[in-house]
């Protein structure tokens, strides 16, 4: 059975691939399982590149950028699922996702009555934390969503000659603020650290309502990821 590599930012996103339980790629660990191999990278650019090299060495025939995203388009709500047709790099260059693979995923999602929205996504190097920033990014790129991993995955997949797709669920929509208390919550392995969040709240207690809102929106997004992540045995329509 062919292998695919699924790259997430959060461990919670990786946990959405539950059918079957995927192989996990950890630091200095090389897995031999066929099927799905998942790695969580915490938005760390250097780790993403290292992980992709490992996945290629393990014989993965395709890559999936999978996780939550910021909504830039006004029509998107928390939990909406995006299957991106293109990924815009911070340089402005565009890289297309694999259209045949994306079409197979689209058809399988339709059969399962899972709604996918097609549109361009843009990669960012820093969190877009306020509505004004999201509005400017949407106006400059016409992208409907943004995340911190897809542009690196797209570029490295292109270099390796591998097909790739992007599957993202909207967590924070266009009008939502990401409070400073949440900015440093991730480790390079996708763990969510409570300490920095609590410290941020001590410094800025007025962030609490926004954090509660973000937690609820993220929970909705994770629920959507779990639906699409269990489809097709976690293979995302990679096989005909």
Secondary structure, DSSP 8 states (H G I E B T S, - for coil): --EEEEEESSHHHHTT-BTTB-EE--TT-----SEEEEEE-TT-HHHHHHHHHHHHHTTEEEEEEEEEEEE-STT--TT-EEEEEEEE-TTS-EEE--HHHHHHHHHHHHHTT--EEEEEEEE-SS---SHHHHHHHHHHH--SEEESSHHHHHHHHHHHT-EEEEEEEEEE-TT----GGGTT-B-TTS-B-HHHHHHHHHH-GGGHHHHHHHHHHHHHHHHHHHHHHTGGGGTTT---
